[in-house]
Amino acid sequence: MNLATFKGGVHPPEKKELSKEIPIQKSPLPDKVVVFMQQHTGAPAKPVVEVGQKVKTGQIIGEPGGFISAYVHSPVTGTVTEVKKISNIIFGKAVEAVVIQRESEDEWELLPHGDYEKFSKEELLDIIKKAGIVGLGGAMFPTHVKLNPPQDKKIDTLIINGAECEPYLTIDHRMMLEKSEEILIGIKIAKKILGVNNVYIGIESNKKDAIEFLKNKWKGQVIVVPLKTKYPQGAEKQLIYAITGKEVPRGGLPMDVGVVVQNVSTMYAIKEAVVDGKPLVERGLTLTGEAIKRPGNWWVRIGTPISWIVENLGEGFKEGIENVKVLMGGPMMGIPINNLDTPIVKGNNGITSLIPEEQRGTFCIRCSYCVDVCPMGLQPYLLDLLGKKRKYDEAVEVGLLDCIECGSCSYVCPAKIEHVKTIKLAKKVYRALRGGKK
Amino acid sequence: MMKLITGNAPHLRSKDTTSKVMIDVIIALIPALIGAWYFFGFYAFFLAILGAVVGEAFELFIMRYLRKDKSFVPNGSAAVTGILLAMNVSPATPWWVMILGLVFALGVAKHAFGGLGMNIFNPALAGRAFLLTSFPVYMTTWYKPALSFSKWIDIQTTATPLAILKEKGFSHMNVSYADLFFGSRAGSIGETSVLLLLIGFAYLVIRGRIKLMIPITYIGTVFLMSSIFYFVSPEKFGTPLFHILSGGLMLGALFMATDMVTSPMTPKGQAIFGIGCGLMTMLIRYFAGYPEGVSLSILLMNAFVPLIDRYTQPRIFGEVKS
């Protein structure tokens, strides 16, 4: 079988066997949740509840702080105990958070909902916006903005991202097997909003069961494209290229080539919002890694502290482990938390607990492996060099801002150079220096 | 008490290390070294071992005591330099000459430029060039192969096939293509057996340790150029096959020009580098004072690598052709 793919990439150990056979289970409700007002790209939401206020599950507790922003809802029924700034590791700064003590089982506050066919495009977008849906693959870009591109961008293709190229993570895999009907309804809603007929779903070949299952189940509605199992196959630009052969121009967005990409879990969330009126207060995630006793896939409320999840769902860390690295997300792009009480956010597709290994590095031996694997056609060794020399303008000339930070270069490097670390810093400094101007 | 470790993504790293790269190169050189033992006696093999051991020890000394890096751990790169230098000298080179060459290779060509990864010139070839100018007699006295795993080198000196071509003409050639391919000919320790070099090379290709574009373009250029000159005068210039099999071309194209540190980073750059090496090699062989030009041409092209890298930027994903 000739599998669609892109140029470059790496083959890290998949490690999906830890959790891929385990169906998604519903987590019991936590007693306390910590809900960040920023769980999306763009402006933080503004809290609209006060300490002592009773809230219902699904009730709005944060309103958008700008055009690119999102609503935030209470994930439980209880009382607000605190509204305070907490350091948010994902955005690297202190962000306001609402702490809610759960007091009972769910009492829902639902959105207007029903048969999606009877809603207009605008009504559908409004429900998605009110439901606080953001890209659940990890990017957390507000979905109502992504589904409503400017008039001059003609969208002809919707691509559903079921690649799940991050090692260890299996939640999208389980979603496709267990929630195919719901996801299909979400896809139909997105199709209606975008006004497109071409819908593809890209799935890596290591999920054969999902490929066969969906080919059958979604026959005539969604074209299932088996993808080569290779990291970062699920990166937006690489996925679009593999499926359509189109390259998103440098500095451009998928809509520049007429494509919108959406994650499978996001499609599920859209269905939940439109058909059942449930805002985004819960998501599926994979709890996995060598350090956790019981890996699995779980429905977890947003705001649940990771420590609670590890104890109650994962049965704790294995005994005898001295050091542990706990990541929000998978091992390639995941963010290590520095506090176990960090709560789950909307974009959290996994919690990966690794036993860290020390590796000794050397200077760059110019093996050119990083150049070979870079999916963006960059020269990571050069970006690293220029970044370390603080030659940011030169770095931009050779593609600093094109880097998607997938980490393939650092993964493959025999000298153990941390290209991505240098590149992230260089981007930040460059953007700060030129004061946000183009 | 369990500690929460942070760090930078990616949190999954391959098990590959610089040392593993170096060990792979050493493994790939073993067939040719055993061949050297068979052709020229144990002393030739010993020189390679000496190169590896003294190289590592000298680098450890440089790093720990001259560059004051107390945490330095040997990574095998100096051993590779030592072995490659041995492979590039005559089988009867005195051991102290070999060590002097190594001191130059590591002390000057490598560490004076900043050490691992920073050197512009291939250290082993720089060491060889140093020895060629300092000890021309030792470096250009060649021996008939003994073919017996003997203890010592056969004392019978002879000319290399390339020297015969240069001085007398192709009709006076005293070796067959088979001799050139299997290694029964005069030459430096590691260059004579094309077969054994190819076996080691195949290992490196399988392990993904080779910038494949370099040997392809290097050998291809040599083939093209020698084909053209063959039609001008077979007697004066020899056959294409002869040029590919003789001298240090295979050792150079497969193991010296492909040295990671001193070769370009992109396939396009590697092609330019390989073609340049091929052109220079043949120009030296045909028209310069030396019968062989592989090591000098690679050194020369080494100097162009920063320039080549600068002008062979790969196409960035999504870049619109202008």
Interface residues (C-beta under 8 A of the other chain):
Chain A: V10 P12 P13 P167 K237 Y241 E247 V248 P249 R250 G251 G252 F317 I321 E322 N323 V324 K325 V326 L327 P331 M332 M333 G334 I335 P336 I337 N338 N339 L340 T352 L354 P356 Q359 R360 G361 T362 F363 C364 I365 R366 C367 S368 Y369 V371 P375 M376 G377 L378 Q379 Y381 L382 V398 G399 D402 E405 G407 S410 Y411 V412 C413 P414 A415 K416 E418 V420 K421
Chain B: M2 K3 L4 I5 T6 G7 N8 A9 P10 H11 L12 R13 S14 D16 T17 T18 K20 V21 V73 N75 S77 G115 L116 G117 M118 G208 R209 K211 M260 V261 T262 S263 M265 T266 D309 Q313 P314 R315 I316 F317 G318 E319 V320
